[in-house]
Amino acid sequence: MPSCPYNSYSSSLLSRFGYKVFRVGVDAGFTCPNRCGSPDGRGCIYCDSQGARAAYLRSSESAYRHDSGFESGIDTIAYKSEDCLKNTFTFDSEDIKKQVERGTSFISRRYKTYHFALYLQSFSNTFAPVAKLKELYDYALSLCSWEGFIISTRPDCIDDAKLDLLASYKDVCTSVCVELGLQSGSDEILRAMRRGHDVSCFLNAAEAVRHHGLELCVHVLTGFPGEGRSELDMTIDVVNKVHPDAIKIHNLNIAAGTELYERFLEGEVTAPCLTRHVENTVYFLRRIPYDIVVERLMCETPNHRLASPRLFPDKNRFLRLLERTMAERGARQGDLC
């Protein structure tokens, strides 16, 4: 029996490829249809101006560290919702090339490997006309010998034409994966998050991804205000219904520049503490099948942007605590399915 109580991403890569494949995060300049649909261009109430942009791509914030203090004014990027409604998406080829070169160079130096996956992570990476998407994808995939292609997007931002395009890259990469944000299996919670889609929309999108022969990774967010065990069970039920290849579980972070932060300042909301997230994660993992790969188990908002929870360990310490807790209880992923 494997020593890790859940099906970790690193072990799944070793099993599948015989070696680790490292994701190279690239910000291609997308925005989000949910931002475009709101008057202030802010979208989901927990999303900051970086839209899940990888920390190592935030060059203007490179001086900050994990133990940096919180700075409430750090979120300064403005959005104009009318711009993205014009469908005038363009990408900066030179900037993308620099990001790829910087990412692959860093990984090859640090890990002594040349096995990479292109990861389009920030915002909604299918939010453009198909012709523009093809131009971008073709260019980015030409910059390196990629073993994987990962596209993060929203369930209301894909259609058959876009999925046909993504499926065409299975001849180029061993793995082509679509990451879809579910966040919650409760429509009530989704409305409170101001997600801009419902559970039915997610289910239809997940089915379409599967129909096109693409791999599926699902994002969920636990600990949102109003979420109890019944709402968490609803999320687990949706995950089990679509049975994705992989899952990312995030704890609620309250970041500077978000509507959630404004409510936090008014004393209206709190973020779950470490103990609660450990409990939520153990509860979740025990109720999903072991063959679902666990790619992430916590949110990693840079500390200078993170208003709450402040007393939260880094990823390595969190994972050690989680694994120790599961071991002490004799718990394993899927043992309560």
Steps between C-alpha positions, in 0.01 A plus 500: 500500500642845409627702797320819393133486604384665179582467128759776473582681178872427522448126542248492215750666267768247590254217441384639166822634349775343707616850594359832620361744247522862615233755415617827349242764583436754225279807523370553147308816582147363531228647718173342611142511369377533856699822540364626170149431615523707819473883508828546689689226315581313821333163443502242781510666841815311608706557181775762503652680205751221439236238419702209643814617322795295621708679763821462298343694213436804720833666429392831653452318831819293496637664816225350717544174693273255683549688827435844349243719671160570351466809276142604435583728206693244295208422265524778246415351159187656352260325264262648249217260436409668171840408353456124521143520372643611166665158450826666402730255677863521393810340645856622530713236329828641631372506857375141474834391359682666789271335754565158345875554486510624858286213629674217317843640584418522871356147512788344308755667730324419825366152426742380231218400269361595160149358529247783481127566473365829369257639757268786403381587850395863547132583460297325223730362233229420248343846511565608140380407150618158382726648230682710759530203734652288226752771419602527864506127576696419183757765582545406865524129422766570235737651757598177669465124492201471733380176652182652636261784420279629785230761446323659795158645425137535606209267419313784326799577278529186286308358207538220248715705263746591774508144631557368145800732479638381834447137403708555186806551721490142625719425199755751633500429876464180698254671732244773426303602808220750555476648850143604584400706800204348682577656841179377662226247433245737654330749269431717803872518582584566134262795497658633819842466337363685196641226281273575205416134432308223674564132569308393189731710283801329657355152448433573132853635453660202673301261281611689189865485604469124548316459168797656321744257659674762711623458855309686769619669818243660732559794735303523823504763775417404859418718799294767327256683734178302526662167415426222747532125470188474286642747245836324509319171434334661198842591361629148561193357325563713190869403492412132528234533231749630241788290640783724373854387436625748759386749761630817664364583844544858618426658836339842500755781495400864546727705276556874468295675236208259505140559596545228760778709658265796530249278681780366719586855607136549598515187714250316281717200401790294627728247334530146635793438733758225449312249717177544308667464162675182611163361614328603175779349292504168685119483475515574125782260415342205677188536284652515151648198316869432538559505123432878491841669506534768767692788341453763771375513857526865602492849356829688484421870483829691548521613862521872420162470327342273760278671757371173647582238616834645612603213728523234232811291424672462165408210274758252628404547864131481417544174308702347783223590746228367270681172439575456870136565587379244247756245617397541864137438405576214263335706226569474129361658186184316398460286811151642564374503140 
